[in-house]
Structures are given as structure tokens and as C-alpha cells.
Amino acid sequence: MRHRVSVLISILLMVGLLVAACAPTQAPAPAGQPTPVVVEKIVEKIVEKPVEKIVEKPVVVEKIVEKEVVREVPKAPATVTVYSGRSKSLVGPILEQASKDTGIEVRVRYGDTAQLAAAILEEGKRTPADVFFAQDAGALGAISKAGMFTRLPDRISNLVDAKFRSPKGEWVGVSGRARVVVYNTQALKPSDLPESVYGFTDPKWKGKIGWAPTNASLQAFVTAMRKLDGEVKARQWLDGIKANSPKKYNNNTSIVQAVAAGEIHVGFVNHYYLFAEMKQKGDIAARNYYPKKGDVGALMNVAGAGVINVSQNKEAAERFIEYLLSTSAQQYFTKETFEYPMLKSVPTHPDILSLSQIEVPNIDLSNLDDLDGTLKLLRDLGIL
């Protein structure tokens, strides 16, 4: 019996020691009271860690799913369809560069400016054109008059001097082209040339003149003459030139080549064709002459662009036109096509007479929209 009591006492002492070892350091409980709090804390510690891990797992999964949901799919590049009245040889390189620099896919339909303007008017709301890039302001005016341009943002219009853009903000000049008289340097000196283009109706110029009546730039020039000097005077000039048996050519380049070769002594062209010819052949026997005193013969026309009002890609179309007025694009027109820049910050080609030295006539280029009237006059006189 005594042995059993000793064993029981030993067991109780061991349990007590174990409980004491597991208990945290704290003030001893009052004598004779149990310690259930110690047992509860042990249970909490056992349960606590697994609960936190279970809660963490769905959070990590949600974040992974969330990242997968918001991942963006690459957008297709914006596309702009351009009806260009400017030839591929002149503007093809800068349009390709525009596509590379802006990321816009530029699709181009090249053609005669007047024919493309007529196509846009005929297609109306069905036209696929987003941008009309015209050789002259007259064609731009015709599209504007038909209500088929949308207004450009001020940030674009304000880049260009008011003389070279639409008063309604519907198109802007992209490059300038001065009308000149190209003359053969072996046959003539500048002093031999009249101050006004009207002087070429003198019979002494018979058989010595070249022109291109079917060319849009000459037709725009005749339109300007009608607007500045009236229908009667324009008709008289055309009659006078016709009486002097001018030689007809298909384009300005052919006229410059004929002048340099001595086939004719003078021709009515845009200024930059001479420099394009000299770039290919070196010095030739031809130079440009600018009529004086604000004569219509020194008209400064522009190649320009506007956004068609039914375009589904207006934002990209605007960005495209804005690019044509960027410094790099303007330098292209100055250096490669020998045209006048529209940005004042870009200098004119050093071989070309600066704008400040040209006595340009005062005319609103937006009024050069009556191409039909000019064509009718040319047909009435048997010139076309």
C-alpha cells in the first residue's frame, strides 16, 4: 500500500513539473486554483499559423488572376488613306517616312489634283479618302466650298501663316510654290524680261513662249488672274499669249528642259522645277525670273492638305497632317523638292530667293476654287 502511494505521489509531481515547464513566465496563480488559461494559449498557438496560411493562398491566386485579366492586347495600327495630287516622285519618300515615324499606315492614291478633287466630290459620303493632299489651293478651296472638309485643330492651323491656310481652318499649306518665268540665259538677260507677265503678249515673244495649259498649276495661276485682275483682263492675256503661238508641253519639267535646250526662250512654271532639273544635270542654261510689283506672275501658291469630314480616322488623319508640318518634314520639302517651308523656323534653301525678296500679289488663296470657270474660259478660247 505504501508502495502504491509513493508511485501516485511521484506521478503527480511529474505532471506538476511538466505543467510548470510549459507555462509562460508570469505571476503564480493563487494557491489551490487550476490554470486553464495556459491550456487555451497553447491551443491558440497551434491553430494560429495554419489559419494565416489558408488566408494567404486565395489572395495570391486573386493577384495572379487579376494580372492576367488586365493584360492589354496590342492594337492594330491606325490607317489613313491619302488622295495625293502631288506625284510619288516628289512626296513618296516623305509619306513613307511619315508612316515610319508616326506608326500610321499610310495608303496613297496618286493622281492629278483636279481629277482627285472631282473624285472626292463624286464619291461624296462614300469616299474612302481621309486626307486630300492637293497640288494647289484652288482644289482645296473646291473641296471646302462643297462642305467636305472638317475643321482642323488650332494647334495645326496656327503653325501656318494666315496667308497660306484656310480662313475657316479647314486646310493648311504644307509647302509653298512660287510662279516664275524660266528663261534661257544664253538668249536673254533679266533686264530683257518685262516686269509684268502681261508683257509677254507683245508680238516680239511670238514663237518663244512655252506653257502647259492642261497642268493644274497653270490653271490655278489663271484662276488667280481672274480673281485679281478680272475676267476681261484674264481673257485678254490668254488671247494675247495664244496669238504669240506658244508651244504646248505636258508639264513644268518639259518646259524647263525646252528652255535650257533653247527650243523656247521663256516658259511659265513653278520655281522648283528648275532646281530639280539642275540637281539631276548640274548647271543648265536656264534661270528663274520673278515678275515685279505684286504682279500675278509672282503668285505664291501652296500645296496643302485637309481632313475629309466623313473620315472614320480623323485623329490619325490630323496627326498625319501635323507630321507634314513638323521640322523634319519641312526640311524635306526645302532640301529635296526645293519648295518654300511653311514653318518660319525652317530656312529656305540657300539657292532660292527668300519670300521676303519676292513681291507676291495680295490674294486670298481660298478664293482660287473656281476651277470650272477657268476650264470653261480655256475651252472657249480653244486653248484646251
Phi, psi and omega in degrees: 000313178300325180295317180296319179297321181295318179297315180299317179296320180297317180297315179299320179296320180295317177299317180299318180296320179298314180298319180296323181293324182280339184288140176291160180291118180199173180296136181300143178291155178303145183302136175087357181256143179287168181239068180292334182299321180299319180294317180298318181293324177298318179296317179301318182294325180292320184279329191302309185296311178302324180296316180297319180294322179295321180291324182294322187302311179295330179297314179298317179298317180298320180295320179296314179298318181299318180295323180292325183290319186273358180298127185277143174268131181304135180277150175291144181296146177294149181236137178231128176261122183249127169268110186251117173277358175265140187291155180298325181296330181274316189244355180307312181299320182285331176289324175295319179293324177300318180297316181294317186283329183261342184081005179272132175282115184258117176254129188239133169249111180271150178177181176293136183304312182296320180292321178291322177298317178296323179295317179297317180295321180289319181290329178056230183294345181270357185297136176278355183291134172261325182227136171254116180252100190260155178285335183212163184290336180299315179293323177297320179296325180293319178292321178296316181298328179280358178073028184254008173256152171255156182291136178277151176299149181301328182298335178270309182302319186288354176286341188246140177305142183304333180291340187241030177210165181293134176298336180268001178074025185263342175208160178228148172289142179252327176206154184256143180228116180269138172282137180219172169250116176272134185228155179278123186285343179275337182259336188221155169247159178307326181291344178280348186264143181289152179293329182247148178296338178293340180293343182281001173278352177298135182303341181294345180265008183299130179077003184249000188253144173233143176208170181230083185300334181276353183279139183299326183291323177289323178295321176295323177297316178296322176299317178298321178297317179298320182287319183282315190247356177095159183297319184297311183293324178295318179296319180296320180295313180299319178297319181293318178294317179301322180293338180269016174049058179292150176274134182268138177231161182281333185202176182293322181301316180298324179293315179299316179297321180293321178295313181298327181278351179086009177296323177224164181264328182219159176208152180262113186216177167273150191299326192281347181293328176298315184289328176295320179293319180291330177296325181276323190246357185082201182293135178231167184275057180208147176214164179266144175234131180257117175305159190256172169056039176072021180295147181300338178295347178251028180305135173256103178263172179227149162271137185209179185213152176213163181262128179291137189290342179263008180300139175267002183231046188301317183298315179293323179297319178295319179297324179296313180295321178300323179296321180297341178257011177284162181302315183296319179292319179295324176293327176298310181298325180289313187275323187265324181249359175061032179264172179274131179287153177268341177272128180294337181284348180257121183287151175292152176305137185298338181275355186251141177300131182289158180302324182293342181265355181260132178270077185285147178289153180270106182212144175277110185297338179292345180275000181272038186263355183271063179293324180300320179296322179292317179298320178297317180296315180297324178287320180300326182271000178074020180276329176257000000 
